[in-house]
């Protein structure tokens, strides 16, 4: 079940007795838990009917006890466990990959057997007047735990996964559309490249635009530059394009801008982006069947034309050497190479070797 379906059900007051929200992407976990926190009870009922605790401060027995209580006002109460990854019983019951860790996990589960058994019993017969929510960030329940399958049947188990880097531009386009706007493909790519896959950060920046721009606006590079501060001309995505096109003048203008604005464009972020670009270009060049290039490279199909054009400028040997230059530049930027190098020195040497 995706997060939008869960949210729609909550809005329609089609509640489940238990919500277990877990995984690597905190944005979706917060989105669902905030919806429950702000929707189930009205403001008058929250003071008596909504209890929020944190995993580090409680144990599972206390959570079960709270859940078995009756609402003081109305027909429902909400018990929410934030930072549930800190509950000692779940920390000890986490999945282990090797035999030694698995043995340790089994020993720890024995120590917590009473609490886990009580929770298994509660999951099998949850209180009809309680909505119990666990928000477990950065961790997942071990699917081998006895109550896991029952939990899936009676409640909601949501695995919040990180959006893959190559899918971020698509996610941004979809989110912008849901917000009542449209966006240029190249601008979605720019935001993806600049902001990465930190969804909270991406949503925050798009929200700035949503406040300023009229509904229905087609978001372009100028909107982003004026309101978010990402230059439409001087960014790592444009640097990649200029290198792919062997545009010497443009590439040098961009690195000059980066050199003078190191806080906005730290070299420690630029080099990995270029490394990723040329690594993917190497994959593209090596492919005999280019029809599946996007999947093989892990990039958005929209970007394939750029790689196709770059492949006419570089051969496999040159790309291999460029990847070596990037490794050297990375070491220089971290002070791991002999000699003193300024940011400008590193950029200029790297760009010269790449383009010549």
Buried (B, 14 or more C-beta within 10 A) or exposed (E): EEBEEBBEBBEEEEBBBBBBBBBBBBBBBBBBBEBBBEBBBEEEBBEEBBBBBBBEEBBBBBBBBBBBBEBEBBEBBBBBBBBBBBBBBBBBBBBBEEEEEBEEBEEBBEEBEEBBEBBBEBBEEBBEBBBBBBBBBEBBBBEEBBBBEBBBEBBBBBBBEBBEBBBBBBBBBEBBEEBEBBBBEBBBBBBBBBBBBBBEBBBEBBEEBBEEBEEEBEBBBEBBBEBBEBBBEBBBBBBBBBBBBBBBEBBBBBBBBBBEEEEBBEBEEBBEBBBBBBBBBBBBBEBEEBEEBBEBBEBBEBBBEBBBEBBEBBEEEBBEBBBEBBEBBBBBBEEEBEEEBEBBBBBBBBBEBBBE
